[in-house]
Amino acid sequence: MRSKLLLPAGALPALLASAAPAFAGSGGFAPVSPQSPNAEGISRSYWFVTIFVVAVFVLVESLLLAFIVRFRRRRRSRDADGAQIHGSTRLETMWTIGPVLILVAIAVFVLAKLPGIRDVPAATAGSPNLVVKVTGRQYYWQYEYPNGVIAIDELRAPQGTTVELEVTAPVFDVIHSWWIPALGGKIDAIPGRVNRTWFAAERTGVFRGQCAELCGLNHARMLAAVEVLPKAEFETWLTTRKDAQDAGTSPLGRELYVGGCAKCHGLAGEGKVAANAPALKGSRIVTDAKAIDVLLRKGQNLMPAIGRDWSDAQMRAMTGYLKERFAGGN
């Protein structure tokens, strides 16, 4: 005896309404709203191809259903042969040439859009590009600006300016993939190799993404964000951040800890968030800057050498933050 699935009255519309966001926008089948010219090119290519895919699907499925109904089995002997119908040369020619023309149209459109998506716009005297080095590490993103400012996981950028990204990974790391859907396509961070991409954000706001290449157990925690600021506000932030970094008062230590350490040791230093990482809260090692330097640069047991190529400024920021935050168990 088969059981029936019974839904309360009005449950089906509610279910469909709750599922609707999965089919559009972030996390669904439709791309997010593009906020950069290269992302706009990707979005238009997506919809152009989608139109053909949907049209072909509807045509094929409609003909399939029509043939099923029209030529379904009638009441006749199972051993009787059906009527022999000669093929149509004209029809066969059409369904051969049709798909070829569709593929040519898609190829021409995408190839025409590709340079605008891939190629970094040339800088002009009045509007130079902002070049930022993006380094993918297990499990965080490091951004380095032309003036030496370093930021972790969140990139700040000026509105309306072409931001050129030099994306790479350390030779001792693994492959990552930087991706902010609203600002462009994926670009791989390959150890020892520099790949370039760009964006020019059309409005201010925070745009989120994450690593798009499986890079290890904490891959899902390797998030990324771009905060777009008005140009004057960005310039002020960059100058202020540079002064604070030189003076040792920037939030770089906290950013390094949250990006590189908290994913295993916990935001509060409680430990055992991943791989049985020990607690840092109240640990004596956090007061020993030299021991921390050696540990971060060389690694130990299951802990990787996440600070192998850190600058002295980064190491000072980290050791200072650990001592201030976790010494004495506070």
N, C-alpha and C positions, 0 to 999 in steps of 0.2 A: 504494500500500500504506500503510495507516494504522499509525502507531506507537502503542504503548500506554505509558501512564505506569505504571511499576512502582515500588511503594513497599516498603521493607523490612518484614518482619513487625513488627507493633507500632508502625509509624510513624504510622498513621492516628489511633489513640487519643492518641499523644503530640502530634500536630499539633492535634487538637481541644482537648486540655488546655492547650496553649500559647496557643490563640486565645480560650479562655474568658474571661480577664480583660478582653478587649476588649468583651465583651457585658455587663459589670456593673461598677459602681463608676466610679472616676475614668477618664475618657477613653473610656468605653464608652457603650452606649445607656441604661443605667440611671443615674439621678442619684446623686451622692455622698450619703452619709448626712447629713441636715440637722442642723445644730447651733444653729439659731435659729428662733424661732416663725414668722417670715416664710418662711424656707427650708422649714420643715415644711409650710406651706400650699402652696408651689410643688410639693413632692414629692407631696403627696396629690392635687393637681390632675393631676399627670402620670400617676399610677397610675390615677386614676379614668377619664381619657380613654383610657389604654392598654387597660384592660379592655374597653371598647367596641370599640376598634380591632381588637384581637385576636379578639374574639368575632365581629365582622362579617367579618373576613378568613377565619376558619375556616369560618363558615357559607357564605359565597360560594364559596370554593374547594371545599368538600365537595360542594355542589350542582353545581358545574361538572364535577367529576370524575364524579359520579353520572350526570349527563346525557350526558357523553361516552360512558360505558360503556353506558348504557341505550339511547341513541338513535344509536349508531354505525351507519355504513353497512353494510347487509346485502348479501347477494348478490342483486343485482337490476340491471336495466338502468339505465345511467347516465341515460337519458332519461326514466325513470319518475318521476313526481311522488310525493312522500311523502304520507302520510295528512294530511288537513286537520283540524287540531284547533282547536276553538273555545276562546278564552281564558276564564280563570276570573275573573269580576268580584270575587269575594271575595278571591282571592289577590292580584290587582292592587291592591285597596284596602289589603290588609295591608302589602305591600311599599312602598306610598306613605306610609302613616301611620307605619309602624315607624321609618324613618329620621328623620322629623320629630320623633317622640317622643324618639329618642336625642339629637338635636341640642338639643332643649329641655332635657333632663336635664343635658347637659353644660354648656349655657349657665347654667342655674340654679345648678349646683354651683360653677362657676368664678366667677360674679358674687358668690356668697355668700362665697367665699374671698378675693376680690380686696381688700376693705378691710383685712383682716388682713395682707395681703402688702404693700400699698402705703402705708397710712396709718401715720405715725409715732405710736407710743403717747404719750399725754399724760404729761408729767412730773408727779410728785407731790412734796409737800414733803419726804418722807423719802427719796425716790429720784429725784433730778433726772437728766435726760438729759445725757450727755456729747456736746457738739456739736463735731465735728471738720470742718474745711474740707479737702476733698480736691480737689487740682488736678492735672489730667492734662496732662503736657508731653511733647514729643518728647525722650527716650523714657523717662520715669520718672514716678512718682507722688509728689506732695508732700503731706504731712499737717501741718496746723497746728492745735494744741490751743488751748483758750481762754486759757491762760496765756502764749501766745507760743512755746511749744516747737515746733520744726519737725523732722520726721523724713522720711526719703526711702525710698520703696518698701515699707518694713515699718511697718505701723500696729500700735501696741500698744493694747490695750483691756482693761477690767476684766471679769471674769466676772460674768454675771447682771445687768449694767447695760445699759440701752438706750443704744446709741451712734447718734446722729443724724448722718448724713453730708450735708454740703452740697457737692455735686459740681459742678465747673466746669472751665473751661480758659481760659487767657489769650486775649484777643481776637486776638492775632497767631498763635495756634496752630491745630491742627486738632481734629477731633472724636475723642475717645477713649471708652472704655466700661469702667467699673470693674466687676469681677466676681470675687467669691469664692464659688464655687458652694455651699459648705457653709453660707454665711451669708446667702444671699439671691440675688435675681435681678440681671440686668445693669442698670446705670444709666449713661446717656450723660453724658460730660463735654463740654458744648457751649460753644465760645468765647462769652464774654459773657453766659451764662445759667447760673442756679443750679438744679440738680435735687436733690431730696432723697430719701434712702432711709435705711434703718436696719437694725440687727441687735442681738440680745441673746444673746450666746454662752452656751450652756448648760454648756460645759466648757472647761477650759484646754487649751492646745495651740497649734500653728501650723497655720493654714488658708491654702492657697495658691490663687492664681488668676492671671489676666493680663488685659491689655487685650483686649476682645472686639470692637474696631472697628479695621479695617485703617487704620493711621495713618501708614504710611510704610515705608521699607526695613528699619528696625529694629523693626518692630511685634512680631515674635516674641520679642524680647528685653525687651519692656516687661512685666515680671512684677510681681506684687503678692503681698503676704502680710499676714496679720493674726495677731499673737501675742496670745493671750488669757492674761492673768495673774490670779491671785487679786486681789481688790480692794485689799487692803492693800499687796501687792507692787507693783501698778500705781501707787498713790498715791506710794509711795516712789520709784519710777522717775521719775515725772513731776516731782516736786520736785527730785530729784537732777539730772535732765537740764536743768531750767530753770537751776539754779545753775551747772552746767557751761557751758551755752550763754552765759549772761551773762559768765562768766569767760573764755570763749574756749577752753575745754578739752574741749568736747563732741566726739563723733565726727561732727559735722555736715559738716565739710569732706570727710572720707573718704566719707561717704554721698553727698554731692553729686557727688563725682568718680566713684564707682562707678555711680551712677544716671544722671548726665548726660554724663559724658565718656568713661568706660572703654569704652562700647559702640562708640566710634569709635577712640579712642586706645589702648585696651588697658589691662588692669588694671595691668600693669607699665610703662605709658607707652611701650610699644614702637612704637606707631603702626601705620598702614595696616591696622587691623582693619576699617575701613569708609571708603569714599569717599577713599582715599589720605590719610587723616588723618596729619599729621606726628608723629614721635616727640616725646614730652615729656621722656623720660629724658635728662638732661644738657643740655637746651635752656636757653639763657640767659634766655628769656622767663619761666621759672618763678620767677626771682628778682626780677622787676620787677612788683610788685603793681599799679602804676598801669597798665602796659601790659595786664596780664591783665584788669583791671577794664574797660578800653575794649573789649578783644576780646570778653569775655563779654557785655557790654551792647549792643554794636553788631554783632557778628559780622564775618566776613571771608571772602571767596570762598565756598567751599561750607559753611563753618561757620555755623550759625544763631546768632542772639543768644540763647543759652539763659539768660543771666542778665539779660535786659532789665529785668525787674521784681523782681530779687532785692533783699532788704533789705541794708543795710550789714553786718549781722551775718553773713548768708550769704556775702557777698563776702569778708569778712575770713576766714571759716572756709575758703573755697576757696583763696584766695591763700596762706594760711598752710600749708595741707596740701600744695599743689603745691611750695612752696619746701622744706618739710621732706622730702617724699617723693622729689622728682626732681632737686633741685639737685645738680650735680656728678656726676650719673649713678648715684647710689647706689640 
